Amino acid sequence: MKKETSAKKAWDHETPEQLRSRAAEIVRRLKKAYPHPQIALRFNNPLELLVATILSAQCTDERVNMVTETLFRKYRSARDYAGANPIEFEQEIKSTGFFRNKTKSVLGACKVIVENFGGKVPDSMDDLLTLPGVGRKTANVVLENGYGTASGIVVDTHVKRVAERLRLSEESDPDKIETGLMKLVPKRSWIDFGKQMICHGRRICHARRPKCGECVLNDICPSSTLALSPSSIQTAVRSTDRLRSGD
């Protein structure tokens, strides 16, 4: 117990340089573990993605996909959603939970899209954030997967949990977590990194019983009993970098 406590305390003194080095190794390992990450939501265009992402709040992607399979056949354009009957729409999405608020968000967002953006889902962060019910997480999902644009890093419940356990962030607010991650992760990796963190959270780093024994990050994760000290990790990472570069 004393040994474990001592190891945990060592992480309280991790330097910014050690954190950057460890973050780079985390990015590398997640890329190797999840080379082609994809989101689970089904969609054919940015509008469908926007609607599905709004519906996915506090709901499983599987349930959202079941609902949108019918929904997307009925509503084909932002104008269709903008003119929808709210009471009827609530019943159509009821199984996703929080259906009244989601109805206001979807129909409200589409009204703004029709009125201010010619019926086309905007392709910039600033414009997306003007839509009712759209925050940075939803905007990032749409930009990354609908337009291939990296404007930030998606921070959902999985990313928040994994980032906290990895001590990549000590913040609790998703926007602040995102800001911190953007400083640690190269922009070229932003799109995949968010998806990889989500995959890792779903498959390995579960909320209640994380599978530390199967985790590719267990020796560099402060929350794992298998973790090395910050200084040992930095030494190991440098040695690995030299091997990769042929030194």
C-alpha positions in Angstrom: 0.0 0.0 0.0 2.8 2.4 0.9 4.5 1.6 -2.4 1.3 2.4 -4.4 0.7 5.6 -2.4 4.3 6.7 -3.1 3.9 6.0 -6.8 0.6 8.0 -6.9 2.3 11.0 -5.2 5.1 11.0 -7.8 2.5 12.1 -10.3 1.8 15.3 -8.4 5.3 16.5 -9.4 5.1 15.7 -13.1 6.7 18.6 -15.0 5.1 20.3 -18.1 7.9 18.7 -20.2 7.1 15.3 -18.8 3.4 15.8 -19.5 4.1 16.8 -23.1 6.3 13.8 -23.6 3.7 11.4 -22.1 0.9 13.0 -24.1 2.9 12.4 -27.3 3.3 8.8 -26.4 -0.4 8.5 -25.6 -1.3 9.9 -29.0 1.1 7.4 -30.7 -0.3 4.4 -28.8 -3.9 5.3 -29.4 -3.2 5.8 -33.1 -1.7 2.3 -33.2 -4.5 0.7 -31.2 -7.3 2.5 -33.1 -5.9 3.3 -36.6 -9.2 4.0 -38.3 -11.6 5.3 -35.7 -15.2 6.0 -36.8 -18.2 7.4 -35.1 -21.1 5.0 -34.5 -23.9 7.5 -35.6 -25.3 6.8 -39.0 -25.7 9.7 -41.4 -25.4 10.7 -45.1 -24.8 14.4 -44.9 -24.0 17.2 -42.4 -27.7 17.9 -41.6 -28.4 14.3 -40.6 -25.2 14.3 -38.6 -26.3 17.4 -36.8 -29.7 16.0 -35.9 -28.2 12.6 -34.8 -25.6 14.3 -32.6 -28.2 16.4 -30.9 -30.4 13.3 -30.3 -27.4 11.4 -28.9 -27.1 13.5 -25.7 -27.7 11.2 -22.8 -28.6 8.4 -25.2 -26.8 5.5 -26.8 -25.8 5.7 -30.4 -27.6 2.5 -31.1 -30.9 3.9 -30.0 -30.3 7.1 -32.0 -29.6 5.0 -35.1 -32.9 3.2 -34.6 -34.8 6.4 -34.4 -33.1 8.2 -37.3 -33.6 5.3 -39.6 -37.2 6.3 -39.9 -36.7 10.0 -39.1 -34.3 10.7 -42.0 -36.8 9.2 -44.5 -39.4 11.7 -43.4 -37.3 14.8 -42.9 -35.0 15.4 -45.9 -34.1 19.1 -45.5 -33.6 21.8 -42.8 -36.8 23.3 -44.1 -38.7 20.0 -43.4 -37.5 20.1 -39.7 -38.2 23.8 -39.4 -41.8 23.2 -40.4 -42.3 20.1 -38.3 -45.1 19.8 -35.8 -43.3 20.0 -32.4 -45.8 17.6 -30.7 -45.5 15.1 -33.4 -41.7 15.4 -33.5 -41.5 14.8 -29.8 -43.3 11.5 -30.2 -41.0 10.5 -33.1 -37.8 11.0 -31.0 -39.3 10.2 -27.5 -37.2 7.0 -27.0 -34.0 9.0 -27.1 -34.9 10.8 -23.8 -35.1 14.5 -23.0 -37.3 14.6 -26.1 -38.9 18.0 -25.4 -35.5 19.8 -25.1 -34.2 17.9 -28.1 -37.2 18.9 -30.2 -36.6 22.5 -29.4 -32.9 22.2 -30.3 -33.4 20.3 -33.6 -36.3 22.4 -34.9 -34.8 25.6 -33.6 -31.4 24.9 -35.1 -33.0 24.1 -38.5 -35.1 27.3 -38.4 -31.9 29.3 -38.0 -30.2 27.3 -40.7 -33.0 28.1 -43.1 -33.2 31.8 -42.1 -29.5 32.6 -41.8 -27.6 30.0 -43.9 -29.8 29.2 -46.9 -30.8 25.8 -45.6 -27.2 24.6 -45.5 -25.6 23.5 -42.2 -22.8 26.0 -41.6 -19.2 24.8 -41.9 -17.5 27.0 -39.3 -17.3 26.8 -35.5 -18.5 30.3 -35.0 -21.6 29.9 -37.2 -22.5 26.5 -35.7 -22.4 27.9 -32.2 -25.2 30.3 -33.2 -27.6 27.4 -33.6 -29.9 26.6 -30.6 -28.8 23.5 -28.7 -25.4 23.4 -30.4 -22.2 23.6 -28.2 -18.6 22.9 -29.0 -18.9 19.1 -28.7 -21.8 19.0 -31.3 -20.1 21.5 -33.5 -16.8 19.6 -33.5 -18.6 16.3 -34.4 -20.3 18.0 -37.4 -17.1 19.8 -38.5 -14.9 16.7 -38.2 -17.2 14.1 -39.6 -19.4 16.2 -41.9 -16.7 18.5 -43.4 -13.4 17.0 -42.4 -12.4 20.2 -40.5 -10.3 20.2 -37.3 -11.5 23.1 -35.2 -11.0 21.4 -31.8 -11.3 18.1 -30.1 -14.6 16.4 -29.3 -15.0 16.1 -25.5 -17.9 13.8 -24.5 -18.3 11.7 -21.3 -15.7 9.1 -22.4 -13.1 11.7 -23.4 -13.6 13.5 -20.1 -13.2 10.4 -18.0 -10.2 9.1 -19.9 -8.5 12.5 -19.9 -9.0 12.8 -16.2 -7.6 9.3 -15.5 -4.6 10.0 -17.7 -4.1 13.3 -16.0 -4.2 15.1 -19.3 -6.5 17.6 -17.7 -7.5 18.6 -14.2 -10.5 20.6 -15.4 -14.2 19.5 -15.1 -15.7 21.8 -17.7 -15.6 20.2 -21.2 -14.6 23.4 -23.0 -11.6 23.8 -20.6 -10.7 20.2 -21.0 -10.8 20.6 -24.8 -8.5 23.7 -24.6 -6.0 21.8 -22.5 -6.0 18.8 -24.9 -5.6 21.1 -27.9 -2.3 22.4 -26.4 -1.0 18.8 -25.9 -2.2 17.1 -29.1 -0.9 18.2 -32.5 -3.6 19.7 -34.7 -3.1 17.1 -37.4 -4.2 14.5 -34.8 -7.3 16.3 -33.3 -9.9 14.6 -35.4 -8.7 11.0 -34.8 -7.6 11.6 -31.2 -11.1 12.4 -30.0 -12.5 9.3 -31.6 -9.7 7.2 -30.3 -10.3 8.4 -26.8 -14.0 7.6 -27.2 -13.2 4.1 -28.5 -10.8 3.5 -25.6 -13.3 4.7 -23.1 -16.0 2.3 -24.5 -13.8 -0.7 -25.0 -11.2 -0.5 -22.1 -11.4 2.5 -19.8 -15.0 1.8 -18.5 -16.5 4.1 -15.9 -16.9 1.5 -13.2 -14.5 -1.3 -14.0 -11.7 -0.2 -16.3 -9.7 -3.0 -17.9 -6.3 -1.8 -16.8 -4.7 -5.2 -17.5 -5.7 -4.9 -21.2 -4.9 -1.2 -21.6 -2.1 -0.2 -23.9 -1.6 2.9 -21.7 -1.4 1.1 -18.4 2.3 1.9 -17.8 1.9 5.6 -18.5 -1.5 6.2 -16.8 -1.4 7.7 -13.3 -4.6 5.9 -12.4 -3.2 2.4 -13.2 -1.4 0.4 -10.5 1.0 -0.7 -13.3 2.2 2.9 -14.1 5.8 3.9 -14.1 7.0 7.1 -12.5 6.9 10.3 -14.7 10.7 10.4 -14.9 10.9 6.7 -15.9 8.3 7.2 -18.6 10.2 10.2 -20.0 13.4 8.1 -20.2 11.5 5.2 -21.8 9.8 7.5 -24.4 13.2 9.1 -25.3 14.7 5.7 -25.8 11.8 4.6 -28.0 12.1 7.8 -30.0 15.8 7.2 -30.6 15.1 3.6 -31.8 12.4 4.9 -34.2 14.7 7.5 -35.7 17.5 4.9 -36.2 19.9 6.4 -33.6 
